[in-house]
Amino acid sequence: MTLIIKGSGLTIEDVVDVARHGKQVDLHPEAIQRIQACRAMLEKKIVAGEIMYGVNTGIGEFSEVVLNDDQVKEFQKYLIYNHAAGIGEAMPAEHVRGAMLGRINVHAHGNSGVRPEITMTLVEMLNKGVTPYVCQKGSVGASGDLAPMSQIALLMMGEGKAFYKGKLLEGKEAMEKAGIPIPGLKARDGLATINGSNVLTAMSAIFLYDANNWLKQAEIAAAMSLEALKANMKPYNALLHEVRGFKGAVRSANAIRRLVEGGDLAENRIKCKVQDAYSMRSTPQVIGAAHDAIAWAKSQVEIELNGVGDNPIFFPDQNLQLSGANFQGTPVAVPMDMAGSVITMVSVMSERRMNRLNNPALSVGLPAFLTKGAGMFSGLMLSQYTADMQIVEQRILSMPASIQSIPAAADQEDFVSMGMNTALKNNMILDNAYGILGIEFMAAAQALDFREYAFGRGVTKAKEVIRRHVEFLDIDRPLYNDHNKMKALVKSCEILNEVEAEVGKLEG
């Protein structure tokens, strides 16, 4: 089905469907009417000579410079030229496509003063697979993501570059091959295309979708380790978490209980300690806190996805235009800094459980480093090193970017969000998290192979999936292949999908 864009109701799942999976989009007829009405008001104000920021004035430090009629026509072109100032390799296509979707949804409110032709061109580009070449770096997250969005706007003039059917082409050629007319830029069109935090918001939406799936897999890995370590499962009784009241902890405890259901440990047929270490018994509280942080971040990102992030903003019903700072990325950067840090936090706990599986003093009878030939073989000793290295990188990356403002534009833009830095580092945090969790999965599967009791249905299914990709470590072998296979497996969500097919949705 086609996603109908109307300025409201856009979710992070919608962003993933369009950006990653190529779902088709269309503008709601009422959204087109709103865009047309706002444009008509803007054109009347231009004719009347009303001074409007970024329409007939310069921008930033040059906002007090009033442009004459001839300059107004050319200004939008030079605005895009000088803002297309990014650096680095091409941004992933899904991030660019997500940003285009977000910008269309901003326009759908009818507060941007843009021509409908510009918005419909973005719609056609999404539907026909024309993805602008956008450098990964260059945005400071206010005034919006100007540098990357300008590389999208270059296509409106038949310039820049774009990917089409797997090839990088000149912008004009890509548009022609896709059969998309080039609309050109008239008064306001350029600024209306670029002046919002749409790239960092799209990146954040996709991150949050993937982070939720990662957290569910962290619960699966935890359940496997808990069974291997003969954990006391009483701390996973939902009553404990309900009386405290944190929704994420209740969710996490229920998920882990469901994963171990049917096994000897859950049925109290295995002797266990009265109290386990924190990395075992406080898993619901820790992963639960991450769930709650991700949920808050999602709520803020979806507000931004459905709000009017632009400047100036036009109100046709009041015949009014207001200039402010709705491009400021801070409302997204702050929760997303937290979202990245909680993935690091859960990764740290994952490594602590993996340590317990390896350490014969802590593993409740498992062989040292999960090998039968201790001394001759080192088993998974070095896998812990690999996990530790990645965690240190995560910790470095978990410093908030939203406190790192550096003034720009002759101090006219003297506080910026640095939200793009947040989005970029969050992706690196998550990339490491796939590897760390993959190592816990591998260690837990190895440990379970040494146990001779029945495991829960969810745990059994997870172990079965892992064994399709990585064999039991009988004698030492180079482990980098196993680590990379496990990282790819976690990222693919194959374990998650098969486990949920077995025991039901883990967030339910």
C-alpha positions in Angstrom: 0.0 0.0 0.0 1.0 3.6 -0.6 1.8 5.8 2.4 -0.3 8.9 2.2 1.5 11.9 3.6 -0.6 14.5 5.3 1.6 16.3 7.8 0.6 14.1 10.7 0.7 10.5 11.8 4.2 9.7 10.4 5.9 7.0 12.6 9.5 5.7 12.7 8.1 2.5 11.2 6.8 4.5 8.2 10.3 6.1 7.8 11.9 2.6 7.7 9.2 1.3 5.2 9.9 4.2 2.8 13.6 4.8 3.4 14.8 1.2 3.6 12.1 -0.9 1.9 11.0 1.5 -0.9 7.4 1.9 0.0 5.6 4.3 -2.3 4.3 7.6 -1.1 1.7 10.2 -2.2 0.5 13.5 -0.9 -3.0 13.8 0.6 -5.2 16.1 -1.6 -5.8 18.3 1.5 -2.0 18.7 1.9 -1.7 19.9 -1.7 -4.4 22.4 -1.1 -2.6 23.7 2.0 0.6 24.0 0.1 -1.1 25.9 -2.7 -2.9 28.3 -0.3 0.4 29.1 1.6 2.2 29.7 -1.7 -0.5 32.1 -2.9 -0.2 34.1 0.3 3.6 34.2 -0.1 3.4 35.5 -3.6 1.0 38.3 -2.6 3.5 39.4 0.1 6.4 39.3 -2.4 4.4 41.6 -4.8 3.5 43.9 -1.9 7.2 44.2 -1.1 7.0 42.8 2.4 10.4 42.0 3.9 10.6 38.3 4.6 13.7 36.4 5.9 15.3 34.2 3.2 12.8 35.3 0.6 13.9 38.8 -0.2 16.7 39.1 2.4 20.0 37.4 2.8 20.4 34.7 5.5 22.3 34.3 8.7 24.6 37.3 9.3 23.2 38.8 6.0 19.6 38.7 7.2 19.5 42.5 7.3 20.5 42.8 3.6 17.4 43.4 1.5 17.4 42.0 -2.0 16.0 43.7 -5.1 13.6 42.0 -7.5 16.3 40.6 -9.8 18.3 39.3 -6.9 15.3 37.5 -5.4 15.1 35.4 -8.5 18.8 34.3 -8.4 19.2 34.2 -4.6 17.7 30.7 -4.1 20.3 29.2 -6.5 23.2 30.8 -4.8 21.7 29.9 -1.4 21.9 26.2 -2.4 25.3 26.5 -3.9 26.9 28.0 -0.9 25.2 25.6 1.6 26.1 22.5 -0.4 29.3 22.4 1.7 29.5 18.9 3.1 32.4 16.6 3.2 33.0 12.8 3.1 31.7 9.8 1.5 28.1 9.3 0.4 25.5 9.0 3.1 23.6 5.7 3.1 20.6 5.9 0.7 18.1 5.1 3.5 19.2 8.2 5.4 18.8 10.5 2.4 15.4 8.9 1.5 14.2 9.3 5.1 15.2 13.0 5.1 13.3 13.5 1.8 10.2 11.9 3.4 10.5 14.1 6.4 10.7 17.2 4.3 7.6 16.3 2.3 5.8 15.9 5.6 6.9 19.3 6.7 5.6 20.8 3.5 2.3 19.0 3.8 1.3 21.3 6.7 1.1 24.2 4.3 3.3 26.5 6.4 6.5 26.6 4.3 5.5 28.8 1.4 7.1 26.3 -1.1 5.7 25.7 -4.6 3.8 22.4 -4.8 6.1 21.5 -7.7 9.0 21.2 -5.3 7.2 18.9 -2.9 5.8 16.7 -5.7 9.3 16.4 -7.2 10.5 15.0 -3.9 7.6 12.6 -4.0 8.5 11.4 -7.5 12.2 11.1 -6.5 11.3 8.7 -3.7 8.9 6.7 -5.8 11.2 6.4 -8.8 14.3 5.7 -6.9 16.4 8.9 -7.5 18.5 9.3 -4.4 20.8 12.4 -4.3 24.5 12.0 -3.5 24.8 13.6 0.0 28.1 13.8 1.9 27.9 12.2 5.4 29.3 15.2 7.3 28.8 18.9 7.3 25.7 19.7 9.3 25.7 21.3 12.7 22.0 20.6 13.3 20.9 24.3 13.1 19.7 26.0 10.9 18.6 22.5 10.3 20.7 20.2 8.2 21.6 22.8 5.7 24.7 21.2 4.0 23.2 17.7 3.4 19.7 19.1 2.5 21.3 21.4 -0.1 22.8 18.5 -1.9 19.2 17.2 -2.2 18.0 20.6 -3.4 20.7 20.7 -6.1 18.5 18.1 -8.0 15.7 20.7 -8.1 17.9 22.6 -10.5 19.1 19.6 -12.4 22.5 19.8 -10.7 24.4 17.8 -8.2 24.6 14.0 -8.4 22.2 11.1 -7.7 22.1 7.4 -7.6 19.6 5.8 -10.0 19.3 2.0 -10.6 22.6 1.3 -8.9 24.6 4.0 -10.7 25.9 7.4 -9.7 24.9 9.9 -12.3 24.9 13.6 -12.9 21.7 15.0 -11.3 20.2 16.1 -14.6 20.8 12.7 -16.2 19.3 10.9 -13.2 16.2 13.0 -13.3 15.8 12.6 -17.1 16.3 8.8 -17.0 13.6 8.6 -14.2 11.2 10.8 -16.2 11.1 13.5 -13.5 10.7 17.1 -14.7 13.2 19.6 -13.1 11.2 22.2 -11.3 13.8 24.9 -10.9 13.9 27.2 -7.8 11.9 30.3 -7.4 11.5 32.7 -4.4 11.6 30.8 -1.1 11.8 27.3 -2.8 15.5 26.7 -1.9 15.3 27.6 1.8 12.0 25.7 2.1 13.7 22.6 0.9 16.7 22.8 3.3 15.8 24.6 6.5 15.0 21.8 8.9 16.7 19.0 10.8 15.3 16.4 8.5 18.5 14.3 8.0 19.4 13.9 11.6 15.8 13.2 12.4 15.5 10.5 9.7 18.8 8.9 10.9 17.5 9.0 14.4 14.2 7.4 13.4 16.0 4.5 11.7 18.4 4.1 14.6 15.5 3.9 17.1 13.8 1.2 15.0 17.0 -0.9 14.9 17.8 -0.2 18.6 14.5 -1.6 19.6 15.2 -4.8 17.7 18.7 -4.9 19.2 17.3 -4.6 22.8 15.0 -7.5 22.2 17.9 -9.6 21.1 19.8 -8.4 24.2 17.0 -10.0 26.2 17.3 -13.2 24.2 21.1 -13.3 24.7 20.5 -12.6 28.4 18.0 -15.5 28.7 20.6 -17.8 27.1 23.3 -16.8 29.5 21.0 -17.0 32.5 20.0 -20.5 31.6 23.7 -21.5 31.1 24.6 -19.9 34.5 21.8 -21.6 36.4 20.3 -18.2 37.4 17.6 -17.7 40.1 14.6 -16.7 38.0 12.6 -15.1 40.9 14.0 -11.6 40.0 12.1 -12.0 36.7 8.7 -12.2 38.3 6.7 -9.4 36.9 5.2 -8.6 40.3 8.6 -7.3 41.4 8.7 -4.8 38.6 5.1 -3.8 38.7 5.3 -2.6 42.3 8.1 -0.3 41.3 6.3 1.0 38.2 8.8 1.3 35.4 7.2 0.1 32.2 10.5 -0.9 30.5 11.5 -3.2 33.4 8.1 -4.9 33.4 8.4 -5.4 29.6 11.9 -6.8 29.9 11.1 -9.2 32.8 8.1 -10.6 30.9 10.2 -11.1 27.8 12.9 -13.0 29.5 10.4 -15.1 31.4 8.7 -16.0 28.2 12.1 -17.0 26.6 12.9 -19.5 29.4 9.4 -20.9 29.8 9.3 -24.7 29.5 12.9 -25.2 30.6 14.2 -26.9 33.7 15.4 -23.7 35.2 12.0 -21.9 34.9 10.3 -25.0 36.3 12.6 -25.0 39.4 14.2 -28.4 38.5 17.7 -26.9 38.7 19.4 -25.8 41.9 20.4 -22.2 41.9 21.7 -19.5 44.3 19.5 -17.4 46.6 20.9 -14.3 44.9 22.9 -13.8 41.8 25.3 -11.1 40.8 23.9 -7.8 39.5 24.7 -8.5 35.8 22.2 -11.4 36.1 19.5 -10.4 38.5 19.2 -6.7 37.5 19.0 -7.3 33.8 15.3 -6.3 33.7 16.0 -3.0 35.4 18.9 -2.2 33.1 17.4 -3.2 29.8 14.1 -1.8 31.0 15.7 1.6 31.5 17.0 1.4 28.0 13.5 0.6 26.7 12.1 3.6 28.5 14.8 5.9 27.1 14.3 4.6 23.6 10.5 5.1 24.0 11.0 8.7 25.1 13.4 9.3 22.2 10.9 7.8 19.8 8.1 10.2 21.1 10.4 13.2 20.6 11.5 12.1 17.1 7.9 11.5 16.0 6.9 14.9 17.2 9.7 16.3 15.0 8.7 14.1 12.1 5.2 15.5 12.2 6.0 19.1 13.1 6.9 22.2 11.1 10.6 22.5 11.2 11.3 25.5 9.0 12.1 29.2 9.0 10.3 31.5 8.4 6.9 29.9 8.9 3.8 31.2 7.2 0.2 31.2 8.6 -2.2 31.7 5.7 -5.3 31.9 7.8 -3.8 34.9 9.7 -1.9 36.3 6.7 1.2 36.1 8.8 4.8 35.1 8.6 7.0 34.5 11.6 10.7 34.0 11.7 12.1 31.9 14.6 14.2 28.9 15.2 12.1 25.8 14.5 15.0 24.4 12.5 17.0 23.9 15.8 17.9 20.2 16.2 18.3 20.2 20.0 14.9 18.6 20.8 16.0 15.6 18.8 19.7 15.7 19.8 19.1 15.5 23.5 17.0 12.4 23.6 19.1 10.8 21.0 22.3 11.3 23.0 20.6 9.4 25.7 19.5 6.7 23.3 23.0 6.1 22.2 24.3 5.9 25.8 21.8 3.3 26.9 22.9 1.0 24.0 26.4 1.3 25.4 25.1 0.6 28.9 23.3 -2.6 27.9 26.4 -3.7 25.9 28.5 -3.3 29.1 26.1 -5.7 30.9 26.2 -8.1 28.0 30.0 -8.3 28.3 29.8 -8.8 32.1 27.6 -11.9 31.6 30.0 -13.1 28.9 32.8 -12.7 31.4 30.9 -14.9 33.9 30.5 -17.6 31.3 34.3 -17.6 30.6 35.5 -17.3 34.3 35.5 -20.7 36.0 35.2 -19.0 39.4 31.9 -17.5 38.4 30.4 -19.9 35.8 28.8 -22.5 38.1 30.8 -25.5 36.8 31.4 -24.6 33.2 34.9 -25.3 31.9 37.3 -22.3 31.9 36.9 -20.1 28.8 34.3 -22.6 27.6 36.8 -25.1 26.2 37.3 -28.8 26.9 41.1 -28.5 26.4 42.1 -25.8 28.9 45.8 -25.0 28.6 46.3 -26.5 25.2 43.3 -24.5 24.0 42.1 -21.0 25.1 38.5 -21.2 24.0 36.7 -17.9 24.0 39.3 -16.1 26.1 40.1 -13.7 23.2 36.5 -13.1 22.3 36.2 -11.1 25.5 39.1 -8.9 24.4 37.2 -8.2 21.2 34.1 -7.3 23.1 36.0 -5.1 25.5 37.7 -3.1 22.7 34.3 -2.3 21.2 32.8 -1.2 24.5 35.6 1.3 25.1 34.9 2.8 21.7 31.2 2.9 22.6 32.1 4.7 25.8 34.1 7.3 24.0 31.2 7.8 21.6 28.7 8.2 24.4 29.8 11.7 25.3 26.8 13.9 24.4 27.1 15.9 21.2 24.3 18.3 22.2 26.7 20.1 24.7 29.4 20.6 22.0 28.1 23.7 20.3 30.7 25.8 18.4 29.4 29.3 17.3 29.2 29.9 13.5 28.2 32.6 11.0 29.9 35.5 12.8 28.0 34.6 16.0 24.6 35.0 14.4 24.4 31.2 14.8 26.0 31.1 18.2 24.4 28.0 19.5 23.9 24.9 17.3 22.7 21.4 18.3 25.4 19.2 16.7 22.6 16.7 16.3 24.2 15.3 13.2 27.2 14.3 15.3 24.7 12.5 17.7 23.2 10.6 14.8 26.6 9.7 13.3 28.0 8.4 16.6 24.9 6.6 17.5 25.2 4.5 14.3 28.8 3.6 15.3 27.6 2.7 18.8 25.0 0.4 17.4 27.5 -1.1 14.9 29.7 -2.1 17.9 26.7 -3.3 19.8 25.9 -5.9 17.1 29.4 -7.3 17.5 29.3 -7.3 21.3 26.0 -9.0 21.5 27.0 -11.5 18.9 29.9 -12.5 21.1 27.6 -13.1 24.1 25.3 -15.1 21.9 28.2 -17.2 20.7 29.5 -17.7 24.3 26.0 -18.5 25.6 25.4 -21.1 22.9 28.8 -22.7 23.7 28.0 -22.8 27.4 24.6 -24.3 26.8 26.2 -27.1 24.9 28.0 -28.1 28.1 24.7 -28.3 30.1 22.6 -31.4 30.1 19.2 -30.1 31.2 16.3 -28.7 29.1 16.1 -25.1 28.1 13.2 -22.8 27.5 11.5 -22.8 24.1 12.8 -19.3 23.2 16.4 -20.1 24.3 16.3 -23.4 22.5 15.2 -21.8 19.2 17.9 -19.0 19.5 20.6 -21.7 20.0 19.4 -23.6 17.0 19.6 -20.5 14.8 23.1 -19.7 16.1 24.3 -23.2 15.3 23.3 -22.8 11.7 26.0 -20.1 11.4 28.7 -20.9 14.0 29.7 -24.4 15.0 30.6 -25.5 18.6 34.2 -24.6 19.4 35.6 -28.1 19.9 39.2 -27.2 19.3 40.7 -23.7 18.8 40.3 -22.0 15.5 40.6 -18.4 14.2 37.6 -16.7 15.7 37.3 -13.6 13.5 35.1 -15.4 11.1 32.8 -16.5 13.9 32.7 -13.0 15.3 31.8 -11.4 12.0 29.2 -14.1 11.3 27.6 -13.5 14.6 27.7 -9.7 14.2 25.9 -10.1 10.8 23.4 -12.5 12.3 22.4 -10.1 15.1 22.1 -7.2 12.5 19.9 -9.4 10.3 17.4 -10.1 13.2 17.2 -13.7 12.1 17.5 -14.9 15.7 14.8 -12.4 16.8 12.4 -13.3 14.0 12.6 -17.0 14.6 12.4 -16.7 18.4 9.3 -14.4 18.1 7.7 -16.9 15.8 8.2 -19.4 18.5 7.2 -17.5 21.6 5.4 -14.4 20.4 6.4 -10.8 20.2 8.7 -9.9 23.0 7.4 -6.3 23.5 3.8 -7.6 23.9 
